[in-house]
Amino acid sequence: MNNMNNMDMAYLMQMLSKMDKNQLEAGIAKANKILQSKNKEDIFKQINKNNTNK
């Protein structure tokens, strides 16, 4: 399990390193807005929407 977490973190760090400052700030703001929502269904809908738009 720990190895999987390390791989996920390495992948995350690789993705973050490719983003410029504006992209990173926009992503953090969007994630923060989603996490502020008290409705978990809204969070899942937003995540699924983002995944299908790729």
C-alpha positions as a Markdown table, in Angstrom:
| # | Residue | x | y | z |
|---|---|---|---|---|
| 1 | Met | 0.0 | 0.0 | 0.0 |
| 2 | Asn | 2.8 | 2.4 | 0.9 |
| 3 | Asn | 4.5 | 1.8 | -2.5 |
| 4 | Met | 1.2 | 2.8 | -4.2 |
| 5 | Asn | 1.0 | 6.0 | -2.2 |
| 6 | Asn | 4.6 | 6.8 | -3.2 |
| 7 | Met | 3.8 | 6.3 | -6.9 |
| 8 | Asp | 0.8 | 8.5 | -6.6 |
| 9 | Met | 2.8 | 11.2 | -5.0 |
| 10 | Ala | 5.5 | 10.9 | -7.6 |
| 11 | Tyr | 2.9 | 11.2 | -10.3 |
| 12 | Leu | 1.3 | 14.2 | -8.6 |
| 13 | Met | 4.7 | 16.0 | -8.2 |
| 14 | Gln | 5.5 | 15.3 | -11.9 |
| 15 | Met | 2.2 | 16.8 | -13.0 |
| 16 | Leu | 2.7 | 19.8 | -10.8 |
| 17 | Ser | 6.2 | 20.4 | -12.1 |
| 18 | Lys | 4.7 | 20.8 | -15.6 |
| 19 | Met | 2.2 | 23.5 | -14.7 |
| 20 | Asp | 3.0 | 27.1 | -14.7 |
| 21 | Lys | 2.2 | 29.3 | -11.8 |
| 22 | Asn | -1.2 | 30.5 | -13.1 |
| 23 | Gln | -2.4 | 27.0 | -13.9 |
| 24 | Leu | -1.3 | 25.8 | -10.5 |
| 25 | Glu | -3.1 | 28.7 | -8.7 |
| 26 | Ala | -6.3 | 28.1 | -10.8 |
| 27 | Gly | -6.2 | 24.4 | -10.0 |
| 28 | Ile | -5.7 | 25.0 | -6.3 |
| 29 | Ala | -8.6 | 27.6 | -6.3 |
| 30 | Lys | -10.9 | 25.2 | -8.1 |
| 31 | Ala | -10.0 | 22.3 | -5.7 |
| 32 | Asn | -10.5 | 24.5 | -2.7 |
| 33 | Lys | -13.9 | 25.6 | -4.0 |
| 34 | Ile | -14.9 | 22.0 | -4.5 |
| 35 | Leu | -13.7 | 20.9 | -1.1 |
| 36 | Gln | -15.5 | 23.8 | 0.6 |
| 37 | Ser | -18.8 | 22.3 | -0.7 |
| 38 | Lys | -20.5 | 20.4 | 2.1 |
| 39 | Asn | -22.3 | 18.1 | -0.4 |
| 40 | Lys | -20.2 | 15.1 | -1.3 |
| 41 | Glu | -22.3 | 14.4 | -4.4 |
| 42 | Asp | -21.3 | 17.8 | -5.8 |
| 43 | Ile | -17.7 | 17.0 | -5.3 |
| 44 | Phe | -18.0 | 13.6 | -7.1 |
| 45 | Lys | -20.0 | 15.2 | -10.0 |
| 46 | Gln | -17.3 | 17.9 | -10.4 |
| 47 | Ile | -14.5 | 15.3 | -10.4 |
| 48 | Asn | -16.3 | 13.1 | -12.9 |
| 49 | Lys | -17.0 | 16.2 | -15.1 |
| 50 | Asn | -13.3 | 17.1 | -15.0 |
| 51 | Asn | -12.2 | 13.6 | -15.9 |
| 52 | Thr | -14.6 | 13.3 | -18.9 |
| 53 | Asn | -13.4 | 16.6 | -20.3 |
| 54 | Lys | -9.8 | 15.4 | -20.8 |
